[in-house]
């Protein structure tokens, strides 16, 4: 088969490693991680543009290297080429190899923040986009200058309140690291933020199955032409309906 892979760049190493060993011919298009900061509707709009540009005479199936990602894929429509995507709320489940394993770890470690190779090496361009769209990471002095002392301080506290919910940094190893530098960076970030640090072995099983065409219904959703992705509020996470 000849497939088109559209993936978030945060999964660059994992996807490339599997594509190199796939029995299929796969054309890849990576999109910037900053799309997540645009909000669900605008993120979906950009993904839809790439999906719609896929030539059905060339590619048999589109692989979406994304999870539901804050509903960024809700409403994504297969026009003439079927779409396959993982059943997962976010990419951490893919890195762990199972959405159920992710849920268990999350339940046992409340307030955990995750890092991986992609989250560490492809995040530099995210901060300016994040500041432009949401104000997160904007300096206190900038907000005071723009909104005044009282309003500026209030906005700064609200925009950075998300950090107070985290207490632990967990680095997920996938076996694709060239050395220990990624773990060192994650450990250093945890120290700077005042969080505890942990690491764990990831699992590439879902990536390999995804790229190799093993799309069992329990872990993957196939969207036929003229259908779209919908959110399911149960263990299936996502489903399809006529577009």
N, CA, C and O of each residue as an XYZ file, in Angstrom:
972
protein
N       0.839     -1.203      0.000
C       0.000      0.000      0.000
C       0.873      1.251      0.000
O       1.992      1.246      0.514
N       0.346      2.313     -0.581
C       0.986      3.623     -0.470
C       0.096      4.492      0.413
O      -1.066      4.738      0.090
N       0.651      4.948      1.521
C      -0.100      5.667      2.526
C       0.440      7.083      2.690
O       1.599      7.364      2.385
N      -0.432      7.972      3.183
C      -0.012      9.342      3.508
C      -0.087      9.489      5.021
O      -1.148      9.302      5.616
N       1.038      9.824      5.643
C       1.085     10.059      7.083
C       1.139     11.549      7.353
O       2.054     12.239      6.904
N       0.150     12.042      8.092
C       0.115     13.435      8.538
C       0.293     13.397     10.048
O      -0.559     12.865     10.759
N       1.390     13.956     10.544
C       1.701     13.773     11.957
C       2.184     15.049     12.622
O       2.781     15.916     11.984
N       1.915     15.146     13.907
C       2.494     16.208     14.724
C       3.990     15.957     14.850
O       4.416     14.815     15.022
N       4.781     17.006     14.766
C       6.228     16.861     14.799
C       6.754     16.371     16.141
O       7.905     15.944     16.224
N       5.942     16.422     17.193
C       6.397     15.940     18.492
C       6.670     14.434     18.452
O       7.382     13.903     19.304
N       6.098     13.750     17.455
C       6.285     12.301     17.309
C       7.267     11.974     16.182
O       7.254     10.864     15.649
N       8.100     12.917     15.828
C       8.978     12.788     14.668
C       9.858     11.536     14.734
O       9.871     10.739     13.796
N      10.578     11.364     15.819
C      11.501     10.235     15.913
C      10.761      8.898     15.893
O      11.182      7.955     15.223
N       9.659      8.828     16.630
C       8.908      7.573     16.704
C       8.321      7.195     15.350
O       8.403      6.041     14.931
N       7.734      8.166     14.674
C       7.129      7.886     13.370
C       8.182      7.499     12.337
O       7.998      6.538     11.589
N       9.274      8.238     12.295
C      10.316      7.956     11.302
C      10.928      6.582     11.517
O      11.215      5.871     10.554
N      11.130      6.206     12.768
C      11.716      4.905     13.061
C      10.820      3.779     12.550
O      11.310      2.781     12.022
N       9.519      3.941     12.707
C       8.586      2.907     12.256
C       8.408      2.919     10.740
O       8.299      1.861     10.120
N       8.378      4.093     10.150
C       8.249      4.194      8.694
C       9.423      3.523      8.006
O       9.253      2.878      6.972
N      10.608      3.668      8.568
C      11.807      3.077      7.964
C      11.726      1.560      7.901
O      12.407      0.940      7.084
N      10.897      0.947      8.760
C      10.794     -0.507      8.812
C       9.437     -1.021      8.328
O       9.137     -2.210      8.444
N       8.630     -0.124      7.791
C       7.290     -0.515      7.359
C       7.320     -1.270      6.034
O       8.160     -0.977      5.183
N       6.424     -2.232      5.843
C       6.328     -2.917      4.554
C       5.650     -2.060      3.488
O       5.637     -2.427      2.313
N       5.088     -0.920      3.892
C       4.342     -0.064      2.971
C       5.164      1.159      2.556
O       6.119      1.549      3.230
N       4.771      1.741      1.447
C       5.374      3.010      1.017
C       4.586      4.131      1.684
O       3.371      4.234      1.516
N       5.281      4.960      2.431
C       4.602      5.983      3.222
C       5.222      7.348      2.958
O       6.429      7.537      3.109
N       4.379      8.295      2.564
C       4.793      9.682      2.381
C       4.396     10.454      3.640
O       3.260     10.359      4.106
N       5.341     11.214      4.181
C       5.124     11.861      5.483
C       5.029     13.369      5.344
O       5.769     13.986      4.578
N       4.108     13.950      6.093
C       4.050     15.409      6.238
C       3.900     15.720      7.719
O       2.880     15.402      8.330
N       4.924     16.344      8.289
C       4.874     16.739      9.690
C       4.376     18.177      9.807
O       4.752     19.047      9.021
N       3.533     18.405     10.792
C       2.997     19.742     11.054
C       3.491     20.229     12.413
O       3.775     19.417     13.293
N       3.597     21.554     12.594
C       4.180     22.090     13.830
C       3.339     21.792     15.064
O       2.109     21.776     15.022
N       4.043     21.559     16.152
C       3.389     21.268     17.425
C       2.524     22.432     17.893
O       1.545     22.236     18.613
N       2.889     23.644     17.483
C       2.147     24.829     17.903
C       0.707     24.878     17.439
O      -0.049     25.733     17.900
N       0.298     23.990     16.540
C      -1.102     23.957     16.123
C      -2.033     23.749     17.307
O      -3.172     24.214     17.296
N      -1.550     23.052     18.326
C      -2.391     22.784     19.488
C      -2.815     24.071     20.195
O      -3.867     24.118     20.832
N      -1.999     25.106     20.079
C      -2.293     26.361     20.770
C      -3.324     27.211     20.033
O      -3.774     28.229     20.559
N      -3.697     26.811     18.839
C      -4.657     27.597     18.062
C      -6.094     27.344     18.486
O      -6.998     28.076     18.082
N      -6.315     26.314     19.294
C      -7.680     25.938     19.656
C      -8.189     24.854     18.721
O      -7.694     24.697     17.605
N      -9.187     24.105     19.191
C      -9.680     22.957     18.447
C     -10.138     23.265     17.036
O      -9.785     22.548     16.100
N     -10.920     24.323     16.871
C     -11.498     24.639     15.567
C     -10.427     25.000     14.540
O     -10.460     24.510     13.411
N      -9.481     25.852     14.922
C      -8.448     26.276     13.978
C      -7.453     25.158     13.702
O      -6.942     25.033     12.589
N      -7.182     24.349     14.717
C      -6.312     23.197     14.504
C      -6.956     22.232     13.520
O      -6.300     21.758     12.593
N      -8.225     21.942     13.716
C      -8.939     21.042     12.810
C      -8.975     21.607     11.393
O      -8.847     20.860     10.423
N      -9.148     22.914     11.270
C      -9.176     23.537      9.954
C      -7.878     23.335      9.202
O      -7.885     23.061      8.002
N      -6.750     23.471      9.913
C      -5.456     23.267      9.255
C      -5.262     21.803      8.863
O      -4.778     21.506      7.771
N      -5.639     20.901      9.750
C      -5.513     19.478      9.438
C      -6.420     19.097      8.266
O      -6.050     18.276      7.427
N      -7.603     19.697      8.218
C      -8.527     19.389      7.133
C      -7.951     19.824      5.790
O      -8.141     19.145      4.781
N      -7.258     20.938      5.776
C      -6.625     21.403      4.535
C      -5.642     20.368      3.996
O      -5.607     20.095      2.796
N      -4.847     19.801      4.894
C      -3.852     18.813      4.470
C      -4.537     17.523      4.027
O      -4.140     16.909      3.036
N      -5.563     17.120      4.764
C      -6.321     15.926      4.382
C      -6.937     16.111      2.998
O      -6.862     15.214      2.159
N      -7.537     17.256      2.763
C      -8.223     17.512      1.483
C      -7.252     17.587      0.308
O      -7.651     17.376     -0.837
N      -6.004     17.881      0.576
C      -5.020     17.985     -0.503
C      -4.447     16.626     -0.913
O      -3.673     16.537     -1.866
N      -4.828     15.576     -0.194
C      -4.325     14.237     -0.498
C      -4.975     13.695     -1.764
O      -6.197     13.731     -1.903
N      -4.174     13.203     -2.670
C      -4.650     12.709     -3.962
C      -5.087     11.249     -3.849
O      -4.253     10.385     -3.581
N      -6.373     10.954     -4.047
C      -6.854      9.568     -3.925
C      -6.289      8.634     -4.983
O      -6.331      7.414     -4.821
N      -5.764      9.191     -6.057
C      -5.163      8.342     -7.078
C      -3.751      7.905     -6.698
O      -3.167      7.033     -7.342
N      -3.213      8.515     -5.652
C      -1.859      8.201     -5.200
C      -1.867      7.413     -3.885
O      -1.173      6.406     -3.748
N      -2.663      7.890     -2.924
C      -2.653      7.291     -1.581
C      -3.965      6.555     -1.295
O      -5.054      7.063     -1.561
N      -3.828      5.350     -0.749
C      -4.998      4.533     -0.437
C      -5.645      4.934      0.890
O      -6.863      4.849      1.053
N      -4.808      5.372      1.833
C      -5.290      5.690      3.175
C      -4.456      6.823      3.750
O      -3.265      6.942      3.463
N      -5.107      7.666      4.577
C      -4.414      8.724      5.305
C      -4.257      8.284      6.757
O      -5.235      7.912      7.407
N      -3.040      8.326      7.259
C      -2.772      8.043      8.662
C      -2.614      9.374      9.395
O      -1.771     10.191      9.024
N      -3.412      9.590     10.424
C      -3.311     10.813     11.215
C      -2.489     10.527     12.461
O      -2.952      9.840     13.371
N      -1.269     11.053     12.503
C      -0.388     10.865     13.644
C      -0.719     11.830     14.760
O       0.119     12.620     15.196
N      -1.953     11.750     15.209
C      -2.481     12.588     16.279
C      -3.410     11.757     17.145
O      -3.937     10.733     16.709
N      -3.604     12.209     18.382
C      -4.693     11.700     19.198
C      -5.843     12.700     19.063
O      -5.834     13.539     18.162
N      -6.831     12.612     19.955
C      -7.948     13.562     19.892
C      -7.455     14.987     20.134
O      -7.980     15.939     19.557
N      -6.438     15.129     20.997
C      -5.719     16.403     21.178
C      -6.635     17.602     21.417
O      -6.722     18.509     20.591
N      -7.321     17.587     22.571
C      -8.168     18.719     22.911
C      -9.251     18.968     21.891
O      -9.593     20.116     21.606
N      -9.795     17.897     21.338
C     -10.863     17.955     20.328
C     -10.408     18.570     19.010
O     -11.235     18.975     18.193
N      -9.096     18.642     18.801
C      -8.578     19.186     17.547
C      -8.902     18.330     16.344
O      -8.837     18.812     15.213
N      -9.254     17.055     16.558
C      -9.615     16.181     15.446
C     -11.112     15.918     15.368
O     -11.579     15.244     14.450
N     -11.869     16.447     16.329
C     -13.322     16.280     16.301
C     -13.895     17.026     15.098
O     -13.698     18.234     14.963
N     -14.593     16.321     14.236
C     -15.162     16.932     13.047
C     -14.305     16.766     11.810
O     -14.743     17.113     10.713
N     -13.094     16.243     11.953
C     -12.225     16.013     10.798
C     -12.921     15.044      9.839
O     -13.414     13.997     10.259
N     -12.959     15.395      8.559
C     -13.764     14.659      7.589
C     -12.907     13.973      6.527
O     -11.984     14.568      5.971
N     -13.232     12.713      6.261
C     -12.618     11.995      5.150
C     -13.434     12.292      3.899
O     -14.614     11.948      3.842
N     -12.836     12.916      2.907
C     -13.559     13.257      1.676
C     -13.616     12.050      0.743
O     -14.664     11.425      0.578
N     -12.479     11.735      0.142
C     -12.429     10.626     -0.816
C     -11.441      9.538     -0.409
O     -11.439      8.450     -0.984
N     -10.601      9.831      0.584
C      -9.613      8.868      1.052
C      -9.915      8.527      2.511
O     -10.086      9.438      3.321
N      -9.986      7.245      2.870
C     -10.246      6.891      4.273
C      -9.118      7.364      5.188
O      -7.965      7.481      4.774
N      -9.478      7.631      6.431
C      -8.535      8.111      7.442
C      -8.466      7.087      8.572
O      -9.486      6.530      8.977
N      -7.266      6.844      9.074
C      -7.074      5.996     10.245
C      -6.368      6.817     11.324
O      -5.387      7.506     11.042
N      -6.868      6.741     12.561
C      -6.230      7.443     13.665
C      -6.350      6.636     14.940
O      -7.270      5.830     15.076
N      -5.431      6.840     15.885
C      -5.453      6.075     17.135
C      -6.585      6.516     18.051
O      -7.003      7.674     18.031
N      -7.071      5.582     18.849
C      -8.053      5.910     19.882
C      -7.281      6.343     21.136
O      -6.875      5.505     21.941
N      -7.087      7.633     21.290
C      -6.324      8.164     22.419
C      -6.689      9.625     22.619
O      -7.012     10.331     21.663
N      -6.636     10.073     23.865
C      -6.919     11.475     24.138
C      -5.737     12.364     23.763
O      -5.925     13.473     23.263
N      -4.515     11.878     24.005
C      -3.335     12.644     23.609
C      -2.183     11.697     23.332
O      -2.303     10.486     23.520
N      -1.064     12.256     22.884
C       0.035     11.432     22.391
C       0.768     10.677     23.486
O       1.535      9.763     23.181
N       0.560     11.025     24.752
C       1.225     10.296     25.829
C       0.778      8.842     25.830
O       1.571      7.948     26.124
N      -0.487      8.599     25.502
C      -0.979      7.220     25.417
C      -0.237      6.449     24.332
O       0.050      5.264     24.499
N       0.074      7.112     23.221
C       0.826      6.459     22.149
C       2.238      6.122     22.625
O       2.743      5.032     22.354
N       2.867      7.045     23.324
C       4.230      6.832     23.802
C       4.295      5.723     24.848
O       5.315      5.046     24.971
N       3.225      5.538     25.594
C       3.183      4.476     26.600
C       2.730      3.140     26.011
O       2.917      2.092     26.629
N       2.136      3.178     24.815
C       1.715      1.946     24.168
C       0.294      1.528     24.439
O      -0.158      0.506     23.923
N      -0.433      2.305     25.249
C      -1.807      1.931     25.585
C      -2.495      3.081     26.301
O      -1.917      3.687     27.203
N      -3.711      3.381     25.910
C      -4.458      4.424     26.606
C      -4.834      3.979     28.019
O      -4.993      4.811     28.913
N      -4.976      2.673     28.219
C      -5.317      2.162     29.547
C      -4.112      2.257     30.493
O      -4.263      2.559     31.677
N      -2.919      1.995     29.956
C      -1.702      2.146     30.760
C      -1.497      3.607     31.135
O      -1.090      3.918     32.254
N      -1.779      4.490     30.202
C      -1.677      5.930     30.469
C      -2.630      6.336     31.576
O      -2.240      7.057     32.494
N      -3.865      5.888     31.506
C      -4.861      6.246     32.518
C      -4.444      5.732     33.886
O      -4.581      6.438     34.885
N      -3.936      4.508     33.938
C      -3.495      3.942     35.209
C      -2.349      4.748     35.800
O      -2.350      5.046     36.995
N      -1.375      5.101     34.975
C      -0.245      5.880     35.471
C      -0.701      7.251     35.961
O      -0.256      7.737     37.000
N      -1.595      7.861     35.193
C      -2.101      9.185     35.553
C      -2.858      9.132     36.888
O      -2.716     10.021     37.727
N      -3.659      8.083     37.068
C      -4.416      7.940     38.326
C      -3.498      7.724     39.518
O      -3.777      8.195     40.621
N      -2.394      7.004     39.288
C      -1.466      6.701     40.379
C      -0.487      7.838     40.643
O       0.169      7.869     41.684
N      -0.390      8.768     39.704
C       0.548      9.885     39.843
C      -0.146     11.204     39.514
O       0.146     11.808     38.482
N      -1.050     11.656     40.362
C      -1.750     12.924     40.078
C      -0.773     14.090     40.017
O       0.211     14.133     40.755
N      -1.059     15.030     39.130
C      -0.192     16.191     38.997
C       1.082     15.903     38.235
O       2.104     16.546     38.472
N       1.039     14.931     37.310
C       2.240     14.582     36.564
C       2.273     15.303     35.216
O       1.243     15.477     34.564
N       3.465     15.715     34.818
C       3.718     16.395     33.546
C       4.715     15.524     32.791
O       5.690     15.058     33.380
N       4.488     15.295     31.495
C       5.308     14.351     30.743
C       6.256     15.061     29.768
O       5.965     16.139     29.251
N       7.397     14.408     29.544
C       8.336     14.829     28.515
C       8.786     13.600     27.724
O       8.776     12.476     28.225
N       9.180     13.851     26.470
C       9.738     12.819     25.601
C      10.756     13.508     24.699
O      10.977     14.711     24.838
N      11.374     12.782     23.788
C      12.350     13.420     22.898
C      11.709     14.564     22.120
O      12.277     15.650     22.012
N      10.518     14.305     21.579
C       9.849     15.320     20.761
C       9.436     16.535     21.554
O       9.563     17.666     21.084
N       8.936     16.303     22.769
C       8.505     17.436     23.585
C       9.683     18.294     24.007
O       9.520     19.486     24.269
N      10.868     17.701     24.076
C      12.044     18.461     24.486
C      12.725     19.173     23.325
O      13.113     20.334     23.453
N      12.874     18.481     22.184
C      13.667     19.081     21.119
C      12.865     19.904     20.124
O      13.452     20.616     19.310
N      11.538     19.826     20.166
C      10.739     20.563     19.191
C       9.786     21.559     19.851
O       8.729     21.877     19.305
N      10.170     22.043     21.026
C       9.305     22.963     21.739
C       9.726     24.415     21.707
O       8.989     25.276     22.188
N      10.900     24.715     21.149
C      11.399     26.085     21.202
C      10.494     27.056     20.458
O      10.299     28.186     20.904
N       9.941     26.627     19.331
C       9.079     27.520     18.556
C       7.685     27.643     19.109
O       6.872     28.402     18.583
N       7.387     26.893     20.186
C       6.033     26.898     20.716
C       5.760     28.109     21.596
O       4.632     28.600     21.646
N       6.787     28.594     22.292
C       6.564     29.669     23.249
C       6.059     30.953     22.594
O       5.086     31.523     23.088
N       6.667     31.442     21.508
C       6.134     32.652     20.873
C       4.701     32.474     20.390
O       3.887     33.390     20.508
N       4.382     31.289     19.840
C       3.031     31.044     19.370
C       2.071     31.013     20.540
O       0.971     31.561     20.466
N       2.491     30.366     21.630
C       1.657     30.285     22.811
C       1.373     31.675     23.370
O       0.244     31.977     23.755
N       2.393     32.513     23.412
C       2.210     33.859     23.934
C       1.288     34.672     23.040
O       0.476     35.463     23.520
N       1.420     34.468     21.736
C       0.608     35.236     20.801
C      -0.861     34.845     20.878
O      -1.740     35.696     20.739
N      -1.132     33.558     21.101
C      -2.508     33.082     21.066
C      -3.201     33.138     22.427
O      -4.385     33.467     22.506
N      -2.461     32.812     23.512
C      -3.110     32.681     24.814
C      -2.524     33.603     25.878
O      -3.174     33.855     26.893
N      -1.312     34.111     25.668
C      -0.680     34.929     26.684
C       0.161     34.139     27.656
O       0.887     34.732     28.454
N       0.088     32.792     27.616
C       0.904     31.984     28.501
C       2.376     32.292     28.240
O       2.795     32.435     27.091
N       3.160     32.393     29.322
C       4.598     32.696     29.277
C       4.893     34.167     29.024
O       6.057     34.542     28.885
N       3.866     35.010     28.960
C       4.112     36.441     28.863
C       4.682     36.941     30.187
O       4.192     36.567     31.253
N       5.700     37.775     30.129
C       6.332     38.270     31.335
C       5.409     39.225     32.082
O       4.585     39.914     31.480
N       5.562     39.252     33.411
C       4.748     40.117     34.258
C       4.888     41.579     33.840
O       3.900     42.312     33.793
N       6.110     41.999     33.539
C       6.338     43.392     33.171
C       5.578     43.783     31.899
O       5.087     44.906     31.786
N       5.486     42.865     30.958
C       4.762     43.142     29.711
C       3.274     43.340     29.970
O       2.649     44.231     29.395
N       2.711     42.502     30.841
C       1.283     42.609     31.142
C       0.979     43.896     31.914
O      -0.040     44.540     31.665
N       1.856     44.273     32.849
C       1.642     45.509     33.616
C       1.710     46.715     32.688
O       0.904     47.639     32.795
N       2.685     46.698     31.772
C       2.824     47.813     30.833
C       1.590     47.949     29.946
O       1.178     49.060     29.610
N       1.008     46.823     29.574
C      -0.125     46.848     28.649
C      -1.456     47.090     29.355
O      -2.324     47.781     28.822
N      -1.626     46.514     30.574
C      -2.941     46.546     31.218
C      -2.979     47.295     32.551
O      -4.039     47.416     33.164
N      -1.829     47.797     33.001
C      -1.800     48.464     34.291
C      -1.377     47.506     35.396
O      -1.398     46.288     35.217
N      -0.991     48.070     36.545
C      -0.426     47.276     37.642
C      -1.384     46.198     38.141
O      -1.029     45.019     38.159
N      -2.594     46.584     38.546
C      -3.519     45.624     39.147
C      -3.978     44.564     38.147
O      -3.926     43.367     38.429
N      -4.429     45.020     36.976
C      -4.906     44.073     35.975
C      -3.775     43.186     35.455
O      -3.973     41.999     35.196
N      -2.593     43.772     35.307
C      -1.454     43.003     34.811
C      -1.082     41.866     35.752
O      -0.831     40.745     35.310
N      -1.046     42.154     37.047
C      -0.707     41.113     38.020
C      -1.789     40.025     38.070
O      -1.483     38.838     38.188
N      -3.028     40.436     37.981
C      -4.125     39.460     37.982
C      -4.024     38.524     36.780
O      -4.146     37.308     36.924
N      -3.800     39.093     35.591
C      -3.691     38.277     34.384
C      -2.495     37.332     34.453
O      -2.576     36.185     34.012
N      -1.388     37.816     35.005
C      -0.187     36.992     35.115
C      -0.459     35.761     35.977
O      -0.059     34.649     35.632
N      -1.146     35.974     37.106
C      -1.461     34.849     37.996
C      -2.403     33.860     37.323
O      -2.237     32.647     37.457
N      -3.393     34.379     36.598
C      -4.361     33.493     35.946
C      -3.718     32.706     34.809
O      -3.980     31.513     34.656
N      -2.886     33.359     34.017
C      -2.272     32.702     32.866
C      -1.254     31.642     33.272
O      -1.005     30.695     32.526
N      -0.672     31.802     34.450
C       0.353     30.860     34.881
C      -0.118     29.922     35.985
O       0.670     29.165     36.551
N      -1.397     29.980     36.280
C      -1.955     29.132     37.331
C      -1.861     27.653     36.987
O      -1.821     26.803     37.876
N      -1.826     27.346     35.673
C      -1.782     25.938     35.263
C      -0.599     25.199     35.869
O      -0.688     23.995     36.110
N       0.514     25.897     36.123
C       1.711     25.243     36.632
C       1.530     24.740     38.057
O       2.236     23.824     38.480
N       0.598     25.324     38.803
C       0.405     24.927     40.195
C      -0.217     23.549     40.324
O      -0.183     22.959     41.403
N      -0.790     23.018     39.237
C      -1.439     21.708     39.293
C      -0.433     20.567     39.143
O      -0.777     19.411     39.389
N       0.796     20.871     38.748
C       1.786     19.829     38.508
C       2.778     19.730     39.657
O       3.179     20.731     40.251
N       3.166     18.476     39.955
C       4.133     18.235     41.033
C       5.244     17.283     40.598
O       6.237     17.122     41.309
N       5.084     16.658     39.445
C       6.056     15.651     39.025
C       6.319     15.729     37.527
O       5.402     15.961     36.739
N       7.569     15.534     37.143
C       7.966     15.433     35.745
C       8.349     13.984     35.464
O       9.215     13.424     36.137
N       7.700     13.377     34.466
C       8.046     12.012     34.077
C       8.539     12.000     32.639
O       7.845     12.451     31.727
N       9.741     11.481     32.447
C      10.311     11.352     31.114
C      10.021      9.946     30.588
O      10.254      8.955     31.281
N       9.508      9.870     29.346
C       9.176      8.588     28.732
C      10.265      8.204     27.739
O      10.462      8.881     26.730
N      10.973      7.109     28.031
C      12.004      6.595     27.133
C      11.365      5.711     26.065
O      10.526      4.866     26.376
N      11.759      5.904     24.816
C      11.241      5.054     23.745
C      12.329      4.170     23.135
O      12.045      3.340     22.271
N      13.570      4.347     23.582
C      14.665      3.571     23.039
C      15.281      4.184     21.800
O      16.171      3.591     21.190
N      14.815      5.369     21.418
C      15.330      6.040     20.231
C      16.355      7.124     20.581
O      16.885      7.801     19.700
N      16.618      7.273     21.865
C      17.560      8.298     22.297
C      19.001      7.894     21.955
O      19.393      6.742     22.142
N      19.762      8.832     21.466
C      21.168      8.556     21.133
C      22.033      8.487     22.383
O      23.043      7.783     22.407
N      21.635      9.220     23.426
C      22.403      9.257     24.669
C      21.473      9.679     25.797
O      20.252      9.657     25.647
N      22.054     10.062     26.919
C      21.242     10.423     28.069
C      20.899     11.892     28.161
O      20.395     12.342     29.190
N      21.163     12.661     27.100
C      20.973     14.104     27.179
C      19.506     14.500     27.344
O      19.207     15.488     28.014
N      18.599     13.747     26.746
C      17.177     14.092     26.881
C      16.705     13.933     28.327
O      15.993     14.787     28.857
N      17.106     12.842     28.947
C      16.736     12.649     30.349
C      17.362     13.710     31.233
O      16.739     14.178     32.186
N      18.577     14.086     30.925
C      19.240     15.134     31.700
C      18.462     16.446     31.608
O      18.307     17.152     32.604
N      17.978     16.766     30.422
C      17.219     18.016     30.231
C      15.892     17.956     30.969
O      15.457     18.947     31.557
N      15.251     16.798     30.939
C      13.975     16.658     31.652
C      14.191     16.772     33.163
O      13.408     17.414     33.863
N      15.247     16.150     33.651
C      15.555     16.206     35.084
C      15.862     17.642     35.503
O      15.426     18.096     36.561
N      16.613     18.351     34.665
C      16.946     19.744     34.969
C      15.697     20.621     35.002
O      15.566     21.488     35.867
N      14.780     20.396     34.057
C      13.539     21.167     34.041
C      12.718     20.904     35.294
O      12.144     21.827     35.872
N      12.664     19.642     35.714
C      11.923     19.305     36.933
C      12.509     20.033     38.139
O      11.770     20.540     38.984
N      13.822     20.081     38.215
C      14.486     20.776     39.321
C      14.164     22.259     39.302
O      13.875     22.845     40.346
N      14.211     22.875     38.123
C      13.933     24.299     38.000
C      12.504     24.635     38.428
O      12.249     25.692     39.005
N      11.582     23.726     38.139
C      10.181     23.964     38.486
C       9.836     23.531     39.911
O       8.736     23.798     40.396
N      10.768     22.868     40.573
C      10.509     22.412     41.927
C       9.663     21.157     41.986
O       8.981     20.909     42.981
N       9.701     20.362     40.926
C       8.923     19.122     40.855
C       9.829     17.927     41.122
O      11.048     18.008     40.971
N       9.217     16.821     41.519
C       9.958     15.570     41.597
C      10.166     15.041     40.182
O       9.447     15.411     39.254
N      11.158     14.172     40.034
C      11.473     13.640     38.705
C      11.350     12.126     38.696
O      11.725     11.450     39.653
N      10.818     11.607     37.594
C      10.737     10.161     37.393
C      10.920      9.876     35.913
O      10.753     10.761     35.074
N      11.263      8.641     35.601
C      11.361      8.228     34.207
C      10.737      6.846     34.072
O      10.603      6.110     35.049
N      10.363      6.511     32.853
C       9.734      5.221     32.615
C      10.015      4.783     31.184
O      10.310      5.605     30.316
N       9.919      3.488     30.951
C      10.069      2.957     29.604
C       8.760      3.083     28.850
O       7.708      2.677     29.344
N       8.827      3.651     27.642
C       7.651      3.705     26.797
C       7.470      2.397     26.047
O       8.140      1.406     26.339
N       6.568      2.398     25.086
C       6.254      1.192     24.327
C       5.906      1.614     22.906
O       4.978      2.397     22.705
N       6.630      1.111     21.928
C       6.440      1.505     20.531
C       5.388      0.663     19.801
O       5.207      0.816     18.593
N       4.702     -0.213     20.516
C       3.771     -1.141     19.873
C       2.709     -0.437     19.034
O       2.480     -0.818     17.886
N       2.060      0.585     19.590
C       0.998      1.276     18.853
C       1.547      1.971     17.615
O       0.894      1.983     16.571
N       2.724      2.543     17.719
C       3.335      3.180     16.553
C       3.569      2.165     15.436
O       3.237      2.417     14.278
N       4.145      1.012     15.794
C       4.430     -0.003     14.789
C       3.152     -0.531     14.145
O       3.090     -0.687     12.926
N       2.153     -0.801     14.940
C       0.884     -1.291     14.396
C       0.243     -0.244     13.479
O      -0.290     -0.575     12.420
N       0.303      0.993     13.893
C      -0.274      2.096     13.129
C       0.376      2.205     11.754
O      -0.316      2.307     10.741
N       1.686      2.184     11.722
C       2.429      2.344     10.473
C       2.371      1.092      9.601
O       2.399      1.192      8.375
N       2.290     -0.075     10.216
C       2.314     -1.323      9.458
C       0.948     -1.768      8.947
O       0.848     -2.749      8.211
N      -0.116     -1.042      9.340
C      -1.439     -1.376      8.824
C      -2.236     -2.338      9.680
O      -3.230     -2.897      9.217
N      -1.822     -2.542     10.918
C      -2.544     -3.418     11.850
C      -3.538     -2.565     12.632
O      -3.293     -2.199     13.781
N      -4.658     -2.257     11.993
C      -5.587     -1.263     12.528
C      -6.793     -1.910     13.209
O      -7.934     -1.669     12.815
N      -6.548     -2.711     14.206
C      -7.633     -3.332     14.947
C      -8.555     -2.291     15.555
O      -8.096     -1.251     16.029
N      -9.848     -2.564     15.543
C     -10.853     -1.581     15.956
C     -10.706     -1.152     17.405
O     -11.087     -0.037     17.760
N     -10.159     -2.021     18.250
C     -10.040     -1.691     19.666
C      -9.103     -0.508     19.902
O      -9.290      0.250     20.854
N      -8.094     -0.345     19.039
C      -7.093      0.702     19.255
C      -7.051      1.772     18.175
O      -6.404      2.804     18.353
N      -7.734      1.540     17.055
C      -7.703      2.498     15.950
C      -9.109      2.694     15.374
O      -9.953      1.798     15.408
N      -9.319      3.881     14.854
C     -10.587      4.215     14.208
C     -10.353      4.423     12.718
O      -9.453      5.166     12.326
N     -11.154      3.777     11.895
C     -11.108      3.992     10.453
C     -12.313      4.832     10.046
O     -13.456      4.466     10.319
N     -12.052      5.944      9.402
C     -13.105      6.863      8.963
C     -13.282      6.696      7.457
O     -12.400      7.088      6.691
N     -14.405      6.122      7.014
C     -14.616      5.929      5.570
C     -14.857      7.268      4.873
O     -15.189      8.251      5.535
N     -14.699      7.322      3.559
C     -15.010      8.543      2.817
C     -16.439      9.012      3.104
O     -17.344      8.203      3.310
N     -16.622     10.340      3.112
C     -17.915     10.982      3.387
C     -18.367     10.786      4.832
O     -19.561     10.857      5.123
N     -17.412     10.539      5.743
C     -17.696     10.450      7.175
C     -16.726     11.345      7.941
O     -15.694     11.755      7.409
N     -17.064     11.641      9.183
C     -16.210     12.504      9.995
C     -16.029     11.928     11.396
O     -16.785     11.062     11.836
N     -15.010     12.431     12.078
C     -14.686     11.998     13.433
C     -15.610     12.693     14.432
O     -15.847     13.896     14.332
N     -16.126     11.938     15.385
C     -16.933     12.513     16.468
C     -16.375     12.026     17.796
O     -15.749     10.969     17.870
N     -16.609     12.807     18.843
C     -16.148     12.457     20.186
C     -17.136     11.487     20.817
O     -18.348     11.683     20.731
N     -16.619     10.446     21.448
C     -17.431      9.511     22.214
C     -17.016      9.609     23.681
O     -15.829      9.526     23.996
N     -17.961      9.779     24.553
C     -17.647      9.935     25.969
C     -17.674      8.588     26.679
O     -18.375      8.386     27.670
N     -16.879      7.675     26.127
C     -16.705      6.347     26.716
C     -15.298      5.872     26.383
O     -14.469      6.661     25.930
N     -15.025      4.597     26.601
C     -13.667      4.088     26.420
C     -13.201      4.115     24.963
O     -11.999      4.082     24.697
N     -14.144      4.177     24.022
C     -13.758      4.212     22.606
C     -13.158      5.556     22.199
O     -12.416      5.623     21.219
N     -13.462      6.622     22.929
C     -12.938      7.979     22.769
C     -13.459      8.676     21.512
O     -13.941      9.805     21.595
N     -13.371      8.028     20.356
C     -13.807      8.631     19.112
C     -14.627      7.637     18.285
O     -14.484      6.423     18.428
N     -15.492      8.181     17.413
C     -16.297      7.368     16.512
C     -16.489      8.091     15.210
O     -15.840      9.107     14.959
N     -17.379      7.580     14.368
C     -17.642      8.211     13.066
C     -19.125      8.428     12.891
O     -19.952      7.766     13.516
N     -19.447      9.390     12.008
C     -20.809      9.629     11.590
C     -20.761     10.190     10.168
O     -19.734     10.733      9.760
N     -21.860     10.069      9.402
C     -21.881     10.625      8.055
C     -21.583     12.120      8.083
O     -22.073     12.837      8.956
N     -20.801     12.578      7.153
C     -20.435     13.990      7.105
C     -21.619     14.833      6.638
O     -21.504     16.054      6.533
